[in-house]
């Protein structure tokens, strides 16, 4: 009789896990951009394109078919159809949809036009780079001409009134749970249909104003750098474009859980990477998944709010 095979314990299993992780990382980095970027986009559209039934139902059917059949997501006609479905759904609700939904539509059009070009990969990369650069350029411009934003009032209100930022306001800004609850109560009273109030004071911690100023100018600086890096030729700053965008995503979406916008930026960032930038491309995919994990209530757990 042969000897029974030894069962690895502890370190053996951990070695297998590490090897599997390395293999997955290498496979992710080596993926064809014309396969990976469209498929990631289809996943994004299924989950975050919109909730209206006349948009969500056809979008899910078309995207699911695209995920199943390579010939579909490689076809310009398929992306033209998807863009048409999105345009109809967004046109009916143009006044209510989030800004990044328009960017999703532009990105689907970019894929459509790129797949019809001779050098499809290069065309997709150029379109992705320009969309990222213009998005951050216009975002920076809006902030620079907005008095309420430059004063820090936007972030101060967001910290004190938006429940999603409550953990940050408490942990860093020093605002107590009682103050945050009182703010929400006062805003509720202000918004009542029979309210006679013209305004309510918001309570904040000793560091809230300083935090709002740091967030205000830190955001302007980072978004401005990203705009220049993606729109400028490949200079010293241009070579840092991927690092800047990834750092922006790692910091921003840890607090602001706008997963659809974060995923879209990571997909476009991935698509504009040079083919030899294996680690950078793999990092985009890793952050893509990390942004979803950010939606777990880490800050609330950190400050004991749950």
N, C-alpha and C positions, 0 to 999 in steps of 0.2 A: 504494500500500500504506500502511496505517496504521502509525503508530509503535508498537512494542511497549510495553506498559504497564511503567512503572517498578516495580521490585521494592523494596519498603521494606526498609531494613536498620537494624539497631540500634535507634535511637529509634523508628522507625515500628512495628516489631513490639512494642516495649515499650508504646507508646501503645495499641495494640489490646488488649494484655493488661490494661492498667489500665482501659480502657473496659468490657471484658467483666466484669472484677471488680466495677466499680461497678454495672453492670446486674444482675449476680447478687445483689449486696447489696440493691439497691432491690427486686428481685423477692422476695427472702426476707423483707424487712421488710413488704411489702404483702400477704403471703399471708393467706388467711382462717384464723383460729385453729382453726375447726372442721374445716378440712382438714389443716392442718399438724400440730397436736398429736396427733390420732389416728394419722396416718401415721407420725410419728416414734415413737409408742408401739408401733406394729406392728413397726417395724424393731428396736426395743429387745427386744420379746418374742421375735422370731425368734432373735436372737443370745444373749440373756442371761436368758430366763425360767427355764431349767433344762436339765439334761443327761439326766434320766431319760427313757428312750425313750417311755414311756407318757404323758409330758408333752410332750417335744420334738417328736415326730412329729405328733400332732394340732394342737399349737400352731403349728407351721410351716405346715401345710396351711391352717388357718383364717386365719392372719395373711397368708399369701401371697394368698389369695382376697380378703381385705380390701384389700390394697394395689392389686389389679387393678381392683376395682369400687368406685366412690365410693358407690354406694347401700348397700353393706354397712357401710363404716366410719362412715356417717352414721346407721345404724340402731341403736336401743337393743337390739333383739333380738340383733344380732351381738355386742355387748359383753356381754350377759348370757350368751351361749354361751361366749365367751372366758373370762369370770370363772368359769363353771362348770368348764371344763377346768382352769384354774389351781387352783381350790379343791380339786379331786380330786387333782391331782398333788402339791400342797403338803400336803394332809391325810395322804397316805401317807408323807411324809417330814418332818413338822412339826418333828422333833427335830434335823434335820440341815441344813435350808436356812438361807441367810443372812437376816439381819433385813430387808434391803431387798427381799427377794422378797415378804414380806408387804405392804410398801408398794406394790409393783407391783400386787398384787391389789386393794388399796384404791383405787388410781388407776383401774384398769379399772372397778371398781364406780362410781367417781365419774363416769367418762365415760358409763356406762350411765344413771345417774340424771339426769345433766345433759342428755343428748340427749332425754329424755322431758319436759323442762320447756318452758314457753312461751318464756322468754328463755334459750336454750341457752348462748350465749356467756358471759353473765353468770354463770349457774349453774356452768359449768365453771371460770371464773375464781375464784369464791368457794371452790369445793371445792379447787382447786389451792392457793390461798393458805392455807387452813386446814390442809391436809395438810402443807405445808411448815412452817408455824408450829408445829403440834403435834409433828411429827417432831423439830424442833430443841429444842422445850421439854422433851420427854421425854429426849432425849439429854443435855441440860444437867443435868436433874434427876438422872439416873443417875450422871453424873460427880461431882456435888456430894455425893452420899451414898455414894460408893465410896471407901473409905479407900485402897485400893491405887492408885486413879487419882490422887487428890489428892496423894499422896506423891511422885508422879513415877515410881513403880516400873513402871507400865504402859508408858510410853514408853521408859524405860530398857531394859527387857527387849526391847521391840519393836526398838529401834535395834540392840541387841547380838545378837539371836537371829534376827530375821526377815530373810531374805536380800533381800527387796524393799526394805528400808531400809538395806542395807549401804552403798550409795553415799553416802547422806546422813550415816550414822554416820562414814564415812571422811572425806568432804569437809569436813563442818562439825564433827563431834564429835571428830575427831582420832584415831579408832580405826584401827589398822593392819589391813591385810589378814590378817596372821598372827594377830592377836587375834580377828578375826571367824571365821576358819577354826577356831581353837582352841575358840571358843564353840560352834560347830556340832558339833564333834567331841565335846565334853563333854556337850552336851545329848543327842546320840545315845547316848552311854554310859549316861546317866541313864534313858533311855526303853527300854533293852533289856529283854527279858522276864526275863532272869536277873540284872538289876542289883540290887546291894545298897546302892546309894548313896541317901542321903536328899536330897541337893542337890549342886549344883556351883557354883563361883564363876564369874562372867562377867567377862571382861576388857574394859575400856573405855578410851577415850582421856581425856585431861585435860579436855576440854570436853563429854564425853558427858552428865554429870550436869546441867550447866547447860543443855544443849540439851533434855534431857528436861523440865526445869522450864519452860522457855520454851514448848515444845510443849504441855505440860499446860495451863498457864494461858492461853496464846494460843487454844487450841481452845475452852476453856470460855467465854472472853470473846466470841469470834466467834460461836459457836453460840448463846449467850445473846442477843446483839444481834439475830441473825437471827430467833430465836423472837419477841422483842418486836416487831420491825419488821413481821413478817408477821401477828401476832395483834392488834396494836394498830390503832386507827383511823389514818387518813392524817394523821399528825402529821409533825414534822420527821424523826423516825427512820423513820416509815413511808414517807416519800418516798425513803429511801435503801435500801429493802428489796432492790431489784433489784441495786444496786451491791454490797451486802453479800454476797448469794448468789453473784454472779458472782466476786467476789474470793475467797470461800471455795472455789469450784470450781477456780479458777485455781491456788490454792496447794495445796489438799489433794490433788487428783488428779494433780498433778505428781509426787507422792511415793507416795501410796497409790493404786495402779492398780485401783480398783474401778469399772470402766467402767460397769457396769450401774447402779450407784447414782448415779454422776455424771450419766449420760444422763437418768435418771429425774428428778433434781432440775432439770436444765435444761429438760426438757419441761414440767414443772409450772410452772417459772418463766416460761417462754414463754406458757403458757396463761393465767396470771393477769395478764399485761401489759395495760394499756389499749390500745385499738385505735390510738390516735394515737402510741403510743410506738414508732415505727418503728425507731429506732436500738437501743433496748433489746432489742426482739424479735430483731433481726438479730444482736445480740451474743450472745444465748442460743444461737442456732443455730450461730454461729461457735465458741463454747466447746464445744458439743455435739461438733463434729468434732475440736476440739483435744484433748479428753479422750482420744480414741482415739489421736491422735498421741503423747500422753504415754507410751503403753505402749512406745514405742521406748526402748532403754536409754540415755537421755541421761546420767543420772548415772554409770552405769558407764563410758560413753565419756569423761566429764569427768575421772574419776579414773584412767583407764587400766586398767579392770578387764577389758577385752575385747581 
